[in-house]
Amino acid sequence: MKKLRDFLPLAGLLLVAAHAVPQSKNIHESVDPYTGLKTLFLEVSTRSCPGDPSVGLHDPGVHLLFTATQNQNHTASYFISPEMDGASYTLSLRPAGTMNTLIDGVAGTLSTPAGSTTTNRYSGGHSYVHETVPFSASRADLVRLTTAKGFQFRINGQRQEVQRCTDAKRMRDLAEFLNAALAYGSYGSAKPSVGSQSKSIFEVVDPSTQLKKLTLVNVLTQPCPGDPAPGLQGTDIDLVISANQRSDGGVWYFISTDLSHGATLGLRRGEKLQTQIDGVSGAFRTINGSVVSYGPDAEGQVIPHETTAFHVHQSDLVALSKTPVLEFRINRPEGAVRRCARSDQFKDLNQFISIAAGYEPSHLAAAKPTTSR
């Protein structure tokens, strides 16, 4: 795999070694000599998409790097990482940059937690830039690709965008890759936070940075009193509250709508979650827009799962912990979606706020909800 060495600094790995588990010559496994944690790699070639102009001399050559990274808490994180060589420009994606996807014509969006990594490479006495962008993916996304006829993606750079396609023949080793990655642990699971008695609060530590993420899950919502029927018929909407520790010492807080079993919101960057918290109106924006993944339900039917994270402040969560009812509204071209959550659904929020306060040196802000974003 000719570009593996350039990806290693991003993954925080220092040693590459082949193992006997993967049988395909295109699947490689690396081991961190200090932690013993493993990462599995599969590189896939791409081509121009039907109808696109031919790739020019100054356009990048693009490969896809599929990775499964073993975490210290016995979970696995999955990434789809486009690798670009030979372009006269770089995409220079920042953290939370996006890639649009089409899997057999079904649209989705992935987000990058780290942004672009660029290194200089040399060939024939000349240097060129090698750029890698890791996008977080669910295992369900990769499972869908194992049976897909085609995969199309567009990387949304600061000034340019790059679009490419690949197909089932090029992704033929993906199923074997996923089977080998099963040994790393389950995707998306986490252990209860240290010192927490609640089964709804989870803490995950990034093994490469030691930064923490705290999550409060299973905040159920229901139609608000007086509503004739819920919008997005057949769709369950839960709320997820998270605190993300940052390398600069601060913490970013989010309220996320978690949708499953039905339609999706399809929100774009900057769209709002309008709230009523203890009678005070607020409006919180999404930084990335909706992120959609797909997976089988209990009957084996592939269904969408959509998460949209809205940026809030610590003071907003303090106010939320005291309100008898949260009411929120999301405006869509097809019509507004309105839901409510009772105070008993936030019984663990004070404990969540207390744990998250330890992530930063600041004191709790006054309980005054933010009125705009």
Salt bridges, closest charged atoms under 4 A:
ASP6 OD2 - ARG121 NE 3.05
ASP6 OD2 - HIS130 NE2 3.87
GLU29 OE1 - HIS19 ND1 3.32
GLU83 OE2 - HIS130 NE2 3.85
ASP85 OD2 - LYS3 NZ 3.60
ASP85 OD2 - ARG121 NH1 3.99
ASP85 OD1 - HIS130 ND1 2.64
GLU161 OE1 - ARG154 NE 3.81
ASP167 OD2 - ARG47 NE 3.78
ASP167 OD2 - ARG170 NH1 2.70
ASP227 OD1 - ARG338 NH1 2.34
ASP236 OD2 - HIS261 ND1 3.20
ASP248 OD2 - ARG246 NH2 3.12
ASP258 OD1 - HIS305 NE2 2.70
ASP316 OD2 - ARG373 NH2 2.63
GLU327 OE2 - ARG338 NE 2.82
GLU334 OE1 - ARG332 NH2 3.48
ASP344 OD1 - ARG342 NE 3.37
